[in-house]
Amino acid sequence: MNYIQIIGYMAAFGTTISFLPQAVKTIRTKDTSGISLLMYTCFTLGTALWLTYGLLSSQYPVAVANAITFVFAATILIYKIKYK
């Protein structure tokens, strides 16, 4: 692994882990009143597309980060739809 990949994985870790507190809070409280449905729908779709791009282009830091972020974003989106 070279330094460019290490930087990629570090960036992926930082941006991905930033969604964890929101996901945990949403799951615990089921309160999604402060979350925009349109924003999370667009964000989740965008994350899925970045994941696809990362896989198809063999950009594994991009793929890994977006796979994890997709799970968090999709969870929040599901809660937003379920607990309006």
N, C-alpha and C positions, 0 to 999 in steps of 0.2 A: 504494500500500500504506500503510495507516494503522498507528499505533503498536500497536493491539491485534493486528493480524495479525503484526507484527514480533515481539511478545512470544510469540505462538503458535508461530511458526517457531523462535524461540530455544528455547522449552521443548521443542518437538519434536526439535530437534537434540540437546539435552542428554540427553533420555531415550533417544533412539534410539542415539546413539553409545555409550551405556553398555553396550550389548549386544555391541559389536564385539570387545572383548577376550575375552569368553567364547566367542564364535563362533570366533575365530581359534585360541584354545587348544584347543577341542574338535576342530576340523578337523586341527590339527597333531598332537595327541597321541592322538586317538580315545578318550580317557579320559572316560567319562561317569559314572563310579562315584559322584561326588558330586552328581549331578543327579537330581532327582525326576522320574520319568516322568509321574506324575499332575499335578504342578505345571506342567511344560512342555506337556502336552497341554491343560490348562485355559488356560494363558497364550496358547498359539498360537491356540486357538479364540477367546478373548477379543479378541486382536489382530485376527483376521479380522473379527470383528463390529464392532470400532471402525473398521476400514478401511471396511467397508460403510456404517456410519453416516456417516462423514466424506464419502464419495462421494455418498450419497443426500441429505445435508443441505448439500452444497456447502461443507463445513468443510475446506478444503484443507490447513491445517496438520495437522489430525487425520488426514486421509487419507494424506498424504505420510509422516508419522511412522510410522503404523501399517503402511503398505505396506513400508517399509524394515525395521521391527522384525519384521514377519511373516516376512520372508525370513530374518533372523537366527534367530528363534525356531524356525521350521520346520526350518532346517538343523540346529540343535542337537537338536531332537526326532527328526529322521531318524537322526542319529548315535546318539542314545540308544537307539533301537529297533534299529538295525543292529549296534551294537557293545556289546551288553549286558554 
